[in-house]
Amino acid sequence: MITFFLAVIAWDTLWLQILVVQFFRKAETLHKDYVTDGVLDSALSFVETKKLIPTLANIFVRARDAQSGRRRTIGSEELQEMLQEIDYIPDFKLAQTAMDESNELKALFDCLQYSARSVWKLGLVHIVIVFCIPLSHWIPQWCEVVGMKLSIILAVGTFCVAIKTFVGFQKQMDQFLDLLKKNREIG
C-alpha cells in the first residue's frame, strides 16, 4: 500500500511539474509576449497596411479610372453604376482574405489563452483524483470498490482530456506562430 501511495505521489509530482506549473501563468505570459510587446499588433497592422488597404485602394483606383471621362463629382447612384462596370470581385476577395487572416490571428490568440488556462486546471483536477485512488482503501468496504473504480475512471478521463487539451494547445501555438511569421514585416 505504501509503495502504491509513493507511486501516486511521484505521478502527481510529475504532473504538477509538467502541466500545472508550466501552464499556470502561460496565459499571462502569452499576453506579455504577444500583446504587451506588440507582436500581435504588429502582425495585425501588417495585414492592414500591406494587404487590406492596398486592395481597397485598387477598387477606388478602378472606380476613378472608370470616371475619367466625367468632369463632375459623382453621386451614390452613379458610383453604384460604376462599380457594376468594373471588376472589383478579385480585389474584394483579397480584402476578405486579409480580414480573415486578421480575425484568425485574434481568434487563435484567444484560443491559446483559453487552452493554457484549461491545461493547468485539468492537470490539477487529475492530480487530486489520482491522489484519491489510494485513499479509497480507507473508506468503508462496501464503498471501496465503487470509490476505487470511480477514481480510476475519473483519473483516466482527466488524463485523456488534459493530454488532448495540451496537444490542442501545441497545434494552436504552431498555427499562431506560422500566421505571425507570415504576417511580419521583414527588414
N, C-alpha and C positions, 0 to 999 in steps of 0.2 A: 504494500500500500504506500509506503514512504517513497519507494522508487517511482511509482506512478505519479505521486504528488510532485516529486522533484522534476520529473519529465514535463509535467504540466507547467511548472514554474519556468523551466527552460524554454518551452514553447511560447509561453506568454511573454517572456522577456524578449525573445526573438521578434515576435510580432510588435511588441512595444517599440523596439529599436527600428524595425524596418518600415512599419506603416504609421504608427501613431506619432512618434517623434518627428519623423521625416515630413509628414504631411500636416502636422498641427498648425504650422504657420505658413504653409505653402500658398494659400490664397492671398495672404498679406504680402508674401514675397513676390508672387506674380504681379500684384498691383504695383509694388515698388519697382520691379524690374521693367515692366512694360507700360505702365500708365504714368507713374511719377517721373520716371526717367525719360518719358516722351517717345518711346519706341513705337507704341501703338498709334499715337497721334501722328507721328512722322509717316508711318505707312498709310494711314487714312488720308493724310494730306497729299501724299504721293499719288494715291488713286485719284483724288480730286483734281490735282493740278496737272498731272501728266496724262490722265485718261479721260476723265469726265468732262472737264472744261474744254479741252481741245475738240472733243467730239461734239459738244453742244455748239461750239463756235463754228464748226463745219456746217451745221444746219443753218445757222444765221448767215454764213457766207453764201451758201446756196440760195437762200431766200433773197439776199441783197443782189446777187447776180441775176436772179430772175426778175428783179425790179429795175434793172439797169436802163431800160428804155423809158421809164416813168420819171416825171420831174417832181411830183409832189409826194408827201408822206402818205403812206397807205394806211387804211383803217383795218379794223378787225376782219371784216368780211373779205377784203382784198387779200389780206395776209393768209387767210384760210384758203383762198383760191390758189395763191402762190404755193402754199405747202402741198396742195394737191398736184401741182405741176412738177414739183421737184421730187427726187428720190431721196428721202431722208431716212428711210427704214434702216439701211445699213448703219448709219450714224446712231440712230435711236437704239439699235441692238447693242452697239458698242457702249453707249451710255448706260444701258441697262446692265450690261456685264460689269462695268465699273462699279455701279451701285451695288450689284450682287456681291462683288468682292469686298466692298466696304462693309456691307451687312454681315457677310460671312466672318470677317475678322472680328467684329464686335460679338457675334454670337459664339464663335469659338472661344473667345476670351471669357465670356460669361460661363460657358460650359466647363472650361478649365477650372475656374474658381469654385463652381458647384461640385465638380468631381473631387477636387482637392479636399474640400470640407467633408465630403461623403467618405472618402477613403479612410481618414483618420478616425471618424466616428464609427465606421463599420469595424475597423481594427480594434477599437476599444470595446465594442459590444462583443466581438469574437473572444477577446481576452477574458472578459467577465464570464461568458458562457463556458469557455473551456475550463476556467477555474472552478466552475460549479460541478463539473463531471466528478472529480474525486470527492467533493462534498456530499454528493448524493448517497454515498455509503453511510453517512451518519444520520440520515433521515429514517423514519420507521420502515421496516422491511417491506410492507405492502406498497409503499411509495418508492422504494429504492429502484426497482426495475423501471417503473414509469419515469422517475426522475432521471435516471441514467440514460434511458433511451431518448427522452426528450432533450436532454443536454447534448447528447451526441448528434442528434438530428439538427438541432439549432446550431451547433458548432460547425458541422459540415456545411449547413446552409449559409451561415455568415462567412465562412471561409470562401465558398464559391462566389458569393456576391462581392466580397471585398476584392478578391483576385480579379473578377470581371470588371469592377469599377477601376481598379488600378491599371489594368490593361487598356481600358477605355480612356483613362486619363493620358496614358502614354501615346495612344493613337491620336487623340485630340491635340496633344502637345506637338507631335510631329506635323500634323496638318497646319496648326497655327504657325509654327516656325517656318514651314515651307511657304505659306502665304505671306508671312512677314518678309522673308527673303526675296520673294518675287516682287514685292511692292516696296522696295527700298531703293533710294537713290544711291547710285554708285558714284564715288568720287565726289 
